[in-house]
Amino acid sequence: MNLHETFTVAIDALRANKLRAALTSLGVIIGSASIVLVVTVALTSKKFVISQIESVGANLVWVEIVKTPDKAQPLSHELTLQDMEASRSIPGVAQVAGTSDLPMSVVAQGRVRPVTLIGVTEGYQDIRRLLVLRGRYLDSTDMANRAKVCLITPQLADKLFGHENPIGQTVRMGELTFTVIGVFKERVETFGLSDIQAESVLIPFGLMKAYTGMDVLRVLDVQAANSDGVERVKKQVSLLLHSRHPPEAEYNVQTLTAILVAAQNISLALTIVLIVIAFIALLISGIGIMNIMLVTVKERTREIGIRKAIGAPRRDILYQFLIEAFLISGGGAVLGILIGLAVPVTAQFFLPNNLRVPVSGLSVILAFVVSCSTGLFFGYLPANNAARLQPIESLRYE
């Protein structure tokens, strides 16, 4: 008997037990669909998380002074506007900005709220990618003239003005009265981990300097021209600051690289865990295939004896049952892969337009190969048992 005839016999055997074959392949369907879905979800979540982190600030390097608790910091250690201007000369730097903040209380329409007053230099909106929801942002004239204007967060606008339009309203902070010219928010929510808090007020840095009498910066932001130059800019900024300040001054120079690497590692670990779970599902389905086929061999012992009696070699019997196992696992793998592909395609219609669901071709190949390998591996024992049956004993079996 040639391979084509063996294949035909295997298909006829599966057709005779359609329900059993379908139920046996159910575990393979679930396992292969799980592999495709797990990899797809992992890739989508990784892409989303990384894009969210990158949206906080493109190619960003930021610097803060390291302060010793309960110890006065020498003024010569503080970051200054001169440090910011010197950072512009570093090769590969596209933009620089600085901020200084001050706890304050704001008074508007008889309401008093504690806020963080943040003085910002030009370039801060570009680096931090702030979104102006109403009104406008601070322009060069506001910066140069130290205009008494401010931008507030949506949370602060709701608490101070309710449903009224805050643009053009006046607020009082300390001895100064400001006109609200805009309402802003972070492009990506950082939950208070950046300069921006839930109730923050932005004003020109020049006005903050005149009010406090100091031109020191709490945070210095430096934007690299491209992502490849971030580490180089980070090193150059660190060298620049140490050359301009006393040796004992310490600065914390940070980038998004560490956060991105951490996000990628977390995503990889989660993917591995989920894939292991999918493999366990395939393992269970493989055991199911082996159990069903062992039962099938017992039920078809007489049929195997007849085939051997008329001259079927051991190899043909082995191939027949291996082909049956392959068809069960391979068919289940194809159905599972189709389900695994259909789910993200359908889900795409319910997701935001800016979030795409990538489908990995490698996950499809992996799901098919692993599923078929599982079927063949667990199908070999029943197939080998069938091939080793003696014709005389098989014909006597009832």
Secondary structure, DSSP 8 states (H G I E B T S, - for coil): --HHHHHHHHHHHHHHTHHHHHHHHHHHHHHHHHHHHHHHHHHHHHHHHHHHHHHH-TTEEEEEE---TTS---GGGSEEHHHHHHHTTSTTEEEEEEEEEEEEEEEETTEEEEEEEEEE-TTHHHHHTEEEEEE----HHHHHHT-SEEEE-HHHHHHHHTTS--TT-EEEETTEEEEEEEEEEESS--TTSSS--TTEEEEEHHHHHHHHS--EESEEEEEESSGGGHHHHHHHHHHHHHHHS-TT--EEEEESHHHHHHHHHHHHHHHHHHHHHHHHHHHHHHHHHHHHHHHHHHHTHHHHHHHHHTT--HHHHHHHHHHHHHHHHHHHHHHHHHHHHHHHHHHGGGS-TT------HHHHHHHHHHHHHHHHHHHHHHHHHHHT--HHHHHH--
